[in-house]
Amino acid sequence: MNTRTLSVALLATTLLTSVAGSTLAAEPVFAPTGKATAHPAAWPVAKSQGLVDAETEAFVDALLAKLTLEEKVGQMIQADTGAIKPEDLKTYPLGSILAGGSSPPLGAPDRSPIGPWVDTVRAFRAAGEARQGGTHIPLMFGIDAVHGNGNIVGATLFPHNSALGATRDPELIRRIGIATAQETAVSGFDWAFGPTLTVPRDDRWGRTYEGYSEDPEIVRQYAGEMILGLQGAVSQGQVLQHGHVAASAKHFLGDGGTHEGHDQGDTRVSEADLVRLHAPGYVPAINAGTMTIMASFNSWNGVKMHGNKTLLTDVLKDRMGFDGFVIGDWNGHGQVAGCTPTNCPQAANAGLDMYMAPDSWKGLFDNMVAQVKSGEISQARVDDAVRRILRVKVKLGLFKSARPWEGRADVAGNAQHRALAREAVRKSLVLLKNNGVLPIKSSANVLVAGSGADDIGRQSGGWTLSWQGTDNKNSDFPNAQSIWSGLKEAVEAGGGKATLNVDGKFDSKPDVAVVVFGETPYAEGVGDLKTLEYQPGDKADLALLKRLKAAGVPVVAVFLTGRPLWVNPELNASDAFVNAWLPGSEGGGIADVIVGDKTGKPRNDFKGKLSFSWPKSAAQTSLNRGDRGYDPLFAYGYGLNYRDRVRLPKLSEVSGVTVVAENSSNYFVAGKTPAPFSFRLLPTTSVQIRPVDAGGVQEAGRQITFSGAGAASAALVGDKPMDLTFQTNAEMALLVDYRVDVRPTAPVTLSIGWGKLDVAPVLASAPIGEWKSLKVPLKCFAAAGTDVTKVAEPFLLETAGALTVSLQGVKLTTDPAGAVCPAKAQ
């Protein structure tokens, strides 16, 4: 196979567009036609390389002849580690196991190093081999390694894709693919769910950072390189034995083009635009030999991708010559019209080869066996799907027992991979503004401030040790460096002084302040926005910047974000503004560029160029190069360097939108009830509330006292009902950090809507005066009667007896560790 490095067409423009006024870019309006039938002749031609050869096909033929119907159906189903036990494989001959973003290894915490993950893989592998009778087919183990193997404690975390797009460096992408493959293989997994070849067209989408660019040109340049990095040369076979893994180009197709940026929504575009904008990355991916392609959650003009035969079969497999197999997304088949997660022959008939059925696998298996017997799914379709799966398993090397990389302790987070990640950080930084303050002399007195300065989880973003990337601590990252640590190291090396104060306080005036702030971690669904305004409402970060400016301190803003956001006020309050994206584990890469030598001479220059257009208004949610009325603040390709002498004038601070503080997951945090939530006590004669200290912070908690004089409740209520369907299906849980001060004297219920759970045993057994956590999956409330589509009170505590309990926090969490499901209240 020809693995020639793809040529790069570097966009060198660094022109700043007009910053006067605030004209909204006109977005072409598409009226849905209801047409979701693709015409293969309109699509590009490609051909899988290295997957099909006579020897492999003969081996597959022999296996197919031996397999029973049940064994064939099993190959078409993938279960999640959180919903299947190794012993289940002795009965159900499944083809694959995945570990979802927040699914833990067996008998160990979700945040675990390599050892427990390898043990998990080996336990499932051994159980599958122990099945009595029939033909043994090795399992495939998949994992989301979207910016390095981010599930593993100690792994190297590379910048997210929106940052890598700014590097314009395909060769770097291949090297990152190689390192990611190695760190995936050592953990026992042989399949990485990546690369993401999406082309985000509306930056409100919560997965924008998974895309390399708003424009398909960069995606096209990177796709083949990442595939070659992850898989190596497939034609040689034994991919796994060479330290590579199977890739999964995703999500086919149009995931980045949904209406208003809604995750899993409807991509309302013509077929011509679907081809032009969203298909280009798949041609080089297929030509490079990608073993799998993942179907997308979204619809195209009203028809779900998991059920669109014209795209999955007629276009992808026939016209584009894809010889690998199509894997579904997390219960995505259940969204096809007429389907449920356990019953969806439509998806197989459309061309889905392997169902990702994390918790629905058992019912799906039984139904599919019956559907093949009845002819609802043809035997020919099953044989084609299984042939594709077996073909990939052969080329991957799964039929060989050798696993030379599995369990190696010298790979994850090693010095070579960390140096590569740091290089990627340096190359991805985009300088948006520099009014003479950068680079910083390493001999200077530097104040480092901001909530993101010393937070490795924050700088790494979503898909980091958990699905949403939340609830991480610096101690969870043994092979990583925070941005603060990198700055301190660089400044002290030049004889200067670096001081960390998150709030920006100082005793003696510093020469310069570096303020690190930006988005908090999120992933799909949770990360969707209404507008692009950064920190609408309570602009705490802007206040910090202004306070330092007012004190006469030059300010360098380091912005952590997965996407362009409207930050005009923050730009105005800064002397220099660096878009650092989500840099990952190597925070020192920022200091490499913004801190010079003792005299202020640059050690490294800025090289990053925007691969996403930057808005001048918070209403410019769909702002893409080539659009009619294209009018960004910073154009696609913009990025200053130290040779440039562009002085940014004062920008308009009129956002162009009504302030929208979108919040459906944080109800009581740090002593505050974020909008639109507030406490409601009924009746106030029987229940009272007062501030208390919590977590070492003055008045960061609330103590609720039930007098016992009659039935009373304390609730957190919003301004309108919320739809928590997505959060429920995503296995999210209500997390309550509490302290029992006086034990209950009567039954106590915790409710969301009509679903009431008995929490009296939990509260009665809790140690008096100690902070504890209660984590209850939303599915438990749903099972008890909650209508998750209409939630107005996401927390309601009720009792007729006496009880005193203090709250430190009430919110939704994606971390399943320690979750319990109390009994339904009688």
N, C-alpha and C positions, 0 to 999 in steps of 0.2 A: 504494500500500500504506500502511496506517495504521501509522506508526512511533511512535505515542504512547508515551511513557515509562511503563513498567509501575509501578503503585503498589507501595509497600513497606509491609509490615506489620511494623513494628519491634517486636521483643520486648524490652521494657524491664526485665524482671526482673533484679535483681542480688542476689537473696537467696542467701546461702551456706547450703548444706544442712548438716545435722548432721555434724560431723567426729568424733564419738565412735563407737568401735567400727569394725568392718570387715566389714559384712555384704555378701556378694556379691549383686549384682543378679541376680534369677532370669531366665534367658533362656528364652523359650518354646522348647520342643523340637518340632521338626518331623520327623515320620517320613516319609522319602521314599516317595511313592506310585508313582513310576515314570511319572506322568502329566506329559507335557510338550506337551500339545496345547492351544493357546490357543483361546478362544471369542470371536471378534471382538465380539459384542454386549456383552461385559463390559468393553470397553475404551473410553476416551474418543474423541471425534470431533475431528479437526483437519483442516486443509487447507492445502497449500502455497500461499504467496502469491507472485505475480510470476514464476513459472517457466513457466507455460503460456499461450501466446497464439497466435492464428491465424498470424501472420507467422512466428514461430519454428517452429511445427509444420510449416508448409509448407516451410520451408528444410530441416528435418530430413527430411521425406518425400523431398525431391529427393536428398539425400545418401544416404539408405538405399537408394534405387533404384540408385545407382551402385556401392555398395561390394561387393567380393567377399566370399566367406565368410571368407577369411584376414584381410581388413581388418576385418571385423566382430569376429572373435575377438580380433584384436590390440587393439581398443578396450577389451576386457574384461580386459586384463592390465596390471599395473603392476610394473615392475622397479626395482631399487635401483641407485644410482650405483656402488656397490661391486662390482656383479656384471654390469654391462652396459657396453659401449663404444659410443660414438656410431655407429661403423660398423655395429654390429649392426642399427641401425634401417633400414639400407638394404635389409635382407632381411626383418626382422620389424617389421611396422607396428604397434607397440605404442601404446596409448592414453595411457600415463602413466609418469612416472619419479618416484621419491621419493628423498630423501636421508635414510636412517635416522639414528638418534640418534648413531651413531659412524661414519657413512660420510663419507669425505672428498670434497671437490671434486676434479675431475680434475687430476692432476699437482700437487697442493698438499696441505699438512697438513690434518688434520681441523679444527684450530683455525685458521681463516682468516677474514680480513675479507671484506667484500662482493665485492671484485674477482674472486677465484677462483670464487666461487659464480655470479656473473653469467656469467663465461666458460664455466663448466660448462653452465649452462642453454642458452646460445647455441650451444655445440658440439653438444649433443643436438638442439636445434631445427633447426640447419642440416643435420645428418645426416638427420633425418626428412624435411625438405623436398627433399633430394637423391635420395630414393628414386625409381627409374625406374618409370614407368607407374603405373597405378592412380589412386586419388583420395587427395589429401593431406588429412589431418585433423590439426590442430595438437595438440601434446602438452599435457598438464596436468602441472605440476610440484608435488609435494606435500612438505611438511616438517612436523615436529612443532614447532609454536610454542606450547607449553603455558603459558609464563609470559613472553611476549614471544618474539621470534625468537632463542631461546637457542642456536642453532647457530652464530651469527655473532659473531666477535670484534668487540667495540665496540657490540653491541646493548644496548638497555635491557632489563633483567631485572626484571619485576614480581614482587611477592610471589606465592607459589604459592596455589592456590585455597583451601586450608584457611584461609589468612590472609585472603583476600578475603571469605570467608564471614563473618568476624568484623566486617567493616565495615558490613554491612547497608545497602549503598549501590548499588542497581542502576544509577544514573546514572554512578557511577564505573566500573562494569563496562563500560558502553558506551564510555566514553572510552578505557579500556584496550584494548578491542577495536579501536577506530579506530587507535590508535598501533601495536598489534601488526600490524595489516593493512599499514600503511604500511612498517614495518620488514621485513615479509616481502616485500612487492612490490618494494622497492628491491633486494633480493638476487636477483631473478629468479624467485622462486617465486610461484605464483598460487593456492596452496591450502594453508591451515593446518589441520592435524589437531586441531581443537578447536572448541568447548569440550567439556570432559569433564563430562558430566551425571550422573556416578555419584553414588550415595547410599551412602557407606561405612557398613556396619553392624557391622563388627568391625575395631577399630583396629590389629590385628596385620597387616592387609593392607598390603603395601609400597607401594600406590598411594593410600593414604588421603589424602595431601596433594593429590592431583589432584581431590578432591571438595570442593565448597563447604561441605557440611554433612552431618551424619548424618540430617537431617530434610529431606524433599522441599520444604518451603515455601520455603527460600532458593534451592534449585536452580530451582524454578519461577519465582521472581522474577528470577533472573539469566539464564536460558537465552536468552530472546528478546533481551535487551539485548546480550549478547555476540555473538549472531548478527548483529544490526543493526550493531554496531560493526565487525565483521569484513567484512561483505558490503555494507553500505549498503542502499539500496533496490533490490532485485533487479529489480523491474518496469521500472526505467529502462534496464537493460542496460548493457553496457560497464563492468561492475563493476571490472575491472582498470584501466581507463583513469582511473577516479576514485580510484585509490589504495586500493582494497579488494581482497579476495581471497575465494575460496570458503571456506566454513566446513565443518566436519565434526563434527556432534554425535555424541558417543561416550560409552560403548560400548554399543550396543544388544544385549542388555539384561540388567540384573542383575549387572553386574560387581562392584559393591560389596557384594553380598549372599552371597558364596561361603561355604561351610561352613568355619568356623574361620579365615576370612580368607585362605585359600590362593589365591594368584594363579592365574588361569586355571582355577579349581576349579569346583565344582558349587553352584549357588544352589538350595538345597532349601527352597523356599517354595511356598505355594499360589498359584494364579493370582490370587486376590484380593489377596494381599500383593505380588505382582509388579506388579500395576496400581497399588496404593496407594502403594507405597514407591519403585519404580524407574522408573515411566513418567511421572510428572508433568512432568519437565523437557522431554520431547520434544514435548508439545503446543504450548507457546509457541515452541519451536525451529522446528517445522514451520510454524506460523502466521507466523513471522517470515521464512520463506523459505529455511531452510537448504538449501544445494544438495546436500550429501551427508550421509549418516549412516554411521558405521562400525560394523560388526558386532563383537560382543564375543567374546573368547576363551572365556569361561566357558560352562558348560552350565546348562540349567535342568532340574532333576530328571533328570539323566543324559543329556540330549540337547544336543549342542553347538549354540550359537547360529548358527554358520555353516551349519548344516544343518537349521534349524528353519523349515520353510515356513509353519507356522501363524503364526509371529511375524514373519518377514521379509516375507512376502507378504500373508497374510490380515489381519494386524493392522496392520503398519506402512504398507504401500502401499495397501491397500484401505480398512480402517476409519479409519486416521489420515490418509489422503489425501496421502501423501508422493509427490511427483512428481519428486524428484531421484533420485540413484542411491545404491545401497548399496555401500560399499567394504569389503573384508575387512581384517583386521588381519594382521600379519606372519606369513605362511604359516599363518594360522589355519584355513584350509580343510583343511589337512593333518591336523587333529585330529578331523575328522568321521569317524564310524565308517565303516570301509571305504575311507578315503581316504589318499592320500599328498600331499605338497606338489606333485607333478607330475601327479596324477591324481585329480580330484575333481568329476565331473559333478554329484554330489549337491548341492554348494553352489550352482551355477548354477540347478539345478532348484528349490532352496529359495527363491531370490530374490536371491542375491548377484549384483550387476551387474558389479563389477570386483574381480578377485582381486588382493590384495597378495601378489605372488610374487617377493620380492626377489631370491633366487638360484635359484628354481625355474621362472622364467618361460619358458625355452626348451622344456623338457620339457612343461610345462603347455600351451603354445601348440600343440605338435604333437598332443598327446592330445585337446585340445578340438576342433581341426579335425576329427579323425577321429570324435569322439563326435557332432558335429553331423551329419556325413555319414551316420553310422549311425542317427541318430534318438535316440540316448541323451540328447542335449540337443536339444530341439525348436528348429526355426528361429524359431518364434514367440517363444520365451523369449529367444533371442539378439537378435532384432529389438527386443524390449521393452527389454532391457538397454542396447543400443546407442542406442536412441532417447533413453533417459534421460541417457546420457553426453553425447550430442551436444547435447541440450537445455541441459545445464549449460554446456557449452563455448561455446555461442552466447551465453547470458546473461552468462557471465563475460567475454566480449569477446575470446576467443582467436582468432576468425576476423578480427579487426581487427589490422592490423600494428603500430599505435601502442603503444608501451610507455613512456609519459611518466614513469613512476616508476622504471623499471628502471635501476639503476646510480647513482642519485642519491646523492651523498656527504654531503648535508646533513640526512639524515633519521635514520639509525640512531644512537641514543645522543645525540640533540640535546637542547638545554637544556629544551625544552618537554616532551619525553617523560620526561626524568629528573625533572623537577619533578612530573610526574604520578605516577611511580613512588614518589617520596618522599612525596607526599600519601597514597598507598595504604598505605605503611608506617606513617605516623602513625595512620591511621584503623584499622589492623588490630591494633595492639598491645593486648594484654589484660593488665590489671593484676590479678594473682591475690592479691597480698599487699603491704601497705604499712604497716609498723609505725612510720611517722613519718619515714622517711629520705628519701623522695622528695617533691618534686623536689630535685635536687642544686643547690646554689648554684653559679653559674658562676664565682664568685670562690674556690671551694674548691680544695684540693690533692687531686686525684683520681688514684687508682691504677687502671689498667685491666689486667685479667688474664684468663686463660682461653684455651684453645686456639682459640676461635672469634672472638677479639677482632679480629684483623688477618688475616682469611682470607675473601676475597670469595667464593671457591668454596664454602666451608663455609656461609656465610650464604645462598647461592643454591640449594643442594640439587641434586637430580637434574635430568636434562634440561637441563644447563647445559654447553654446549660439547661434551658427550659424553652418551651415553645415561644412564649412571649418575651423571654429574656428578663423577667422581673425577679425580684427578691434575691438577687445575687449580692455577695459580699466580696471584698477584695481577697479575703482568705480562700475563696473558691478558685482563685486563679494563681496557682503556684508558679507558673512559667509566664508571667506577664508583668507589664510595667504601666502604672498609671501616667497620665499626662503630667501631673505634678511631679512625680518621681523623675521623669525624664527631664523636665525643666530644671529641677534642683541639681541633678547630675551635671547638666550642661553648664549651668551658671557657676556652680562651685568649681568646675574644672578650669574656668577662666579667672578664678579668684574673686568672683562676685558673691553676693548673698541672696538666697532665695527663701522667702517666708510664705507659708501657707496659712491663709485665713479665709475660709469659705465665704464669710460675710463681708470681706473686704475691709476689715478694720486694721488699723496700724497705729503704732506709737510714734515712729519717726517716718517722715514722708519718703516713700520709695521713689526711685527714678522712673519706674514704669510698673504698671499693673497688667497682668495677663488674666483675663476673666474667661473661664471655661464654662459654657452653659449650652443648653439646647434641649432637644426632645428626650423624653424618658423612653425606655425600651417598650416596644410593641411589635406585634406581628399581624397577620391577616385578621380582618374583621375588626379587632379592637383598635387598629391603627387608622381606620377610615376617618376622614375629617369632613366638616361642613364647608369650611373656608380654609385659605392658606395663611391666615393670620397667626403668627407665633405668639403663644401665651396670651390669648384674648382675655380681657377682663383684668385679672390680677397680674400685672406685668412686673413681677418681682425682679427678674433679671435686668430689665430696663432700669429699674430704680437703682440697682447696684451700680450699673455703668454710669448713670447720671451722678450718683453720689461721689464716685471717684473723680469724675471730670470736674465736678464743682470744687473738689479739693485741690485741683490743679495737677492731678496725676495723669500723665499720658496713659491711654487705655488701649490695649490690644485685645480684641474679642476673638475667641476661638469657639466657633459654633459647631456643635454636634448635631447632626441632622441626617436623616435618610433621604431627604428630598428638599427641593427649593421651597422656602417659605417666605412670606412677606415680613421683612425685618427692617423696614426703613427707619423706624425710631431707634432701633439698636445700632444700625449703621451710622446714624447721625451722632449717637452718643459715644462712638468709638473713633479712635485715631487710625486704627488699622483693624481690618476684619478678615479673618481667615475662615473659610468654609472647610472644616476638617472632616465632614461627613460622619461616618461611624467607623473609626479607624481600627477597631479591634484590640488585640492584646498588646500591641506595641506602641504605647503612648509616647515613647521616646522619639518616635519619628517626627512628631510635631516640633520638639525642641531642635532636632537636627536642622530644621529649616528656619525657624523664627529666631533662634539664638545664634549670633555670629561669634567671631573670636573676640579677644579683649578689646580690640579697636573698633569693633562693629562691622568688620568685613564678613560677608556671608560665607558660611561653611557649605551650604547647599542652597540652590536657588529654587524658587517655585516653578513647577512644571505643569501642574494640573490645569486643564481647560474644561469648562462646564460641558457636560454631556446632556444636561437638562437646562432649559431656559429659566431665568430667574425673574419672578414677577415684580412689577412695580406697584401692583394693586393686589390686595388679598382676594379679590374676585377673579383674578386671572388663573382660574383653576385648570383650564385646559389651554396650555400655552406652548406651542410646539413649532419648531422651525418649519417654515413653508406654509403655515396657516395663513389664511386671509386675515388681514389686519394685525399681523404679528408685531407686537409692540412691548417687548420685555424691558426690564430694568437692565439686566445683563444678558446679552445674547448668547445663544448656543455657541460654544467655542471661546467664550471670554475667559480671561485669567491673566492677571498681572504677574510680572516678575520684577526682580530688583533693578532691572535696567529701565523699566517704564517710569515715566514721570507724569502719571495721570492723577490729578487731584480731584477727588469726588466732591461735588458741591452738596449743599444741604438738600435733602430729599423731602418730598411731600410726606407728611405723616397722616394723611387722610387714607384710611384703609380701603374705602370703597365698599365696605360691607357693614352690616349690623353685627355688633359683638355677639359671637356665638361661642359659648363655653360648653362644648359637647362633653358630657360626662354620664356614663351609664355604669361605672364600675367602682368609683371611689365615693363613699357615703359619709365617712367620718375619718379624717386623716390629720394628724399633727395638731389636734385641738380645734380643727375647723370642720365645718360641713360644707364641702365644695358645692357650688351651685350645680343643679337646682335643688339640693337637698337641705332639709332642716329637721330638727327634732320636734316631735309632737307628743305631748303628754296628756293622757286622758284617764280619769279626771284629775285635774291638778290638785285636788284635795287629797288624793290617795297616792300620788307619785310626784317626786320632785327631782330636780337635777341641779348639780353644781360642778364647777371646775375643780379638778384635782391634778396634781403633778403626775406625769407618766413618762417612762423612759428617760428619766433624768431631766426632763424639760418642764419648766413651770407651766402649769395649767394646760398641758397637752392632752389631758384626759377629761372624762366626764363621769361623775359618780351619780348613779340613779338609785333612788331610795323608794321602795314600795312600802307603804305604811302597814299594809295588812288590813286596812279598814274596808276592803271590798275589791272587786275586780278592777284592775288598772293595767294600763299599757304604756310602753315607751316605744316610739317608732321613729324611723328615719323615712321621710316622705319627700317625693319629688313634685314637680309642678304638673306633670302629666304622666300617664302610664307609659312604661317602656316595654319594648319587645326584646326579651332575653332568650329568644329561641336559639340564636347563634351561640350565645354563651353557654346555654344548657347542652347543646349538641357537642360543644367543644370541651366538655368535661370540666367546666369551670366551677368553682366552689365559693360559697360565702365564707369569708375569713373574719372571725371576730376575736380580737385581742382583748381579753377581759381579766378582771381580778375580782374574786368574791370577797366582800368585806363582811357581810352577814349572810349566813346560809339561808336558803329558802325554807319556809314553814308550810308551803303548799305547792301543788303542781305548778310548773313553769313551762310555757310553750314559746318556741321560737318560730316565727311565721314569715313566709313570703306569700302574700295573698291568702288564699284559702288553705294552702298547705301548711298544717301545723305539726311541729315535731316536739316531742317531749324531751326537754333538756334539763329537767329537774335532777336526774341522776348525775349528769355531768357537773352541774353547779354544786350539788350537795357533797360530791366527793372531792371537789377542788380544794387545795390548801388555802386557808384563810391568808389574805394579804400577799399572795404571790401572783404575778402576772402569768397567764396561761393563754393558749390559743385554741379556738374551736374552729374547725374547718369542715363545712358541710356541703357536699356537692349539690348543685342546683337540681340535678336529677332526683335527689331525695325529696326535695320540696314538690317537684312535679308529680312524683309518685304518690305524694300525700294529698294532692288535689290542687296545687298551684297552676294557674293558667299563665305560663311563662310569656305569652304574647301580650299580656296586659298587667304589668307589674308597676303599681304606684307606690308600694311600700316595700322596699327591698330588705327591710329589717323591722321586725315587730316582736318585742318581748312582753309577755303578758303573764300576770299571776294575780290571785286573790289574796295571797298571803304576804308575809313580810319577807323582804329581800333587799340587800344592798349590794350592788355590783357596779364596778367601774369599767369604763370602756376606754381603750387606747386607740383602737382602730376598727373600722368596719368597712370592708371592701370585697370585691371579687378577686380571686386569684386563679392563675392557671397551674399552679404547683399542686399536684395531687398528694404529695407526701403527707401522711398523717391524717388524711380525711376520714371522717366517720359519718355514719348515717343513723342518727337517733331514731327511735321508734316513733311511729305516727301517734300523735296525741289522740287520746280517746275522747 
